[in-house]
């Protein structure tokens, strides 16, 4: 997973080991986290230690963007003053890797976040299915392999 993020330019390849913990004591991964401005689909964070970061994943499958949704998520990340700006990321995950609508983030702000390396687009059809295909090489259990193959078919059909 971390290699895929590095290949997509979301995290620097030289920092992969820093994102990968020895223990999970200072990490949080939440789904549907309530914040003052709404709910974040998925957030992965290391809140303290020598390498804090925060990654928001907005999962857009059969849903439309909410008004200023991506802008509000960026505002939530900006509140985390102890995390350097280059370790604040938003991943916009869609079936085909589409862009957020103008309602969600205006084009000027979107370009600004893209140029900073803070806003990324990932596709279920291409990126996630490829990541799962690569993961199959490491699967030892036939039951897990069957499950992963079925999930690959699902994400390709989105």
C-alpha positions in Angstrom: 0.0 0.0 0.0 2.8 2.4 0.9 4.6 1.6 -2.3 1.5 2.4 -4.3 1.3 5.8 -2.5 4.9 6.4 -3.3 4.5 5.4 -6.9 1.6 7.8 -7.2 3.8 10.6 -5.7 1.6 10.9 -2.6 4.5 10.1 -0.2 8.2 10.4 -0.9 9.8 6.9 -1.7 12.6 7.7 0.7 10.1 8.2 3.6 8.2 4.9 3.2 9.9 3.4 6.3 9.0 6.5 8.3 5.3 6.0 7.4 5.5 2.3 8.3 5.4 1.9 12.1 7.2 -0.5 14.3 4.2 -0.3 16.7 0.8 1.2 16.2 0.6 3.1 19.5 0.5 6.6 18.1 -1.6 5.9 15.0 -5.3 6.4 14.3 -7.3 5.2 11.4 -11.0 6.2 11.5 -13.9 5.8 9.2 -16.7 8.4 9.2 -14.9 10.7 11.6 -17.1 13.6 12.7 -15.5 17.0 12.6 -17.0 20.4 13.0 -17.6 20.8 9.3 -19.0 17.4 8.5 -17.8 13.7 8.3 -14.5 12.6 6.9 -14.8 9.2 5.1 -11.4 7.9 6.2 -8.5 9.5 8.0 -5.1 8.0 8.8 -2.9 9.8 11.2 0.2 9.7 13.3 -0.4 12.4 15.8 2.9 12.5 17.7 6.4 11.2 17.5 9.1 12.4 15.2 7.1 12.0 12.0 3.5 13.1 12.4 1.2 13.1 9.4 -2.5 13.2 8.4 -4.1 11.6 5.3 -7.7 12.1 4.5 -9.3 9.8 2.0 -12.6 11.0 0.4 -14.3 7.9 -1.1 -16.7 8.9 -3.9 -18.6 5.9 -5.1 -22.3 6.6 -6.1 -22.2 10.0 -4.3 -21.9 13.6 -5.3 -19.6 16.2 -3.8 -20.9 18.3 -1.0 -20.6 22.0 -1.0 -17.0 23.0 -0.3 -16.3 19.5 0.9 -12.6 19.3 -0.2 -12.0 22.9 1.0 -13.5 22.1 4.4 -11.3 19.0 4.7 -8.2 21.0 3.9 -9.2 23.5 6.5 -9.4 20.6 9.0 -5.8 19.6 8.1 -4.6 23.2 8.4 -5.8 23.2 12.0 -3.1 20.5 12.8 -0.3 23.0 13.3 2.1 20.4 14.6 2.0 18.5 11.3 4.2 20.0 8.5 2.3 21.0 5.4 4.1 18.4 3.3 2.6 15.6 5.4 -1.0 16.7 5.1 -2.7 14.9 2.2 -6.2 14.5 0.7 -6.8 11.5 -1.5 -9.8 11.8 -3.7 -10.8 8.1 -4.5 -13.3 7.5 -7.3 -14.1 4.7 -9.7 -12.2 6.3 -12.6 -9.9 8.8 -10.9 -12.1 11.9 -11.5 -11.6 15.4 -10.1 -13.8 17.0 -7.4 -16.5 19.3 -8.7 -16.3 23.1 -8.6 -18.9 22.9 -5.8 -16.4 20.9 -3.7 -13.3 23.0 -4.4 -12.8 25.9 -6.7 -10.3 25.4 -9.5 -7.8 27.9 -8.2 -7.7 26.3 -4.7 -7.6 22.8 -6.3 -4.6 23.8 -8.5 -2.9 25.3 -5.4 -3.3 22.0 -3.5 -2.2 20.0 -6.5 0.9 22.1 -6.9 1.7 21.7 -3.2 1.4 17.9 -3.6 -1.5 17.8 -1.1 -4.4 16.7 -3.3 -4.2 13.4 -5.2 -6.6 11.4 -7.3 -6.8 7.6 -7.1 -9.0 5.3 -9.2 -10.6 2.1 -8.1 -10.6 0.8 -11.7 -6.9 1.3 -12.2 -4.9 2.1 -9.0 -6.8 0.0 -6.4 -7.3 -3.0 -8.8 -3.5 -2.9 -9.7 -2.6 -2.7 -6.0 -4.8 -5.7 -5.2 -3.3 -7.6 -8.2 0.2 -7.0 -6.8 -1.0 -8.1 -3.3 -2.1 -11.4 -4.7 1.5 -12.4 -5.1 1.9 -12.3 -1.3 -1.3 -14.1 -0.4 -0.8 -17.6 0.9 -4.4 -18.6 1.8 -6.7 -19.8 -1.0 -9.7 -18.3 0.8 -8.0 -14.9 1.0 -6.9 -15.1 -2.6 -10.5 -15.9 -3.7 -11.8 -12.9 -1.7 -9.2 -10.5 -3.1 -10.0 -11.7 -6.7 -13.7 -11.1 -6.1 -12.9 -7.6 -4.8 -10.8 -6.9 -7.9 -13.8 -7.8 -10.0 -15.9 -5.5 -7.9 -13.7 -2.4 -8.1 -13.2 -2.9 -11.9 -17.0 -2.9 -12.3 -17.5 0.5 -10.6 
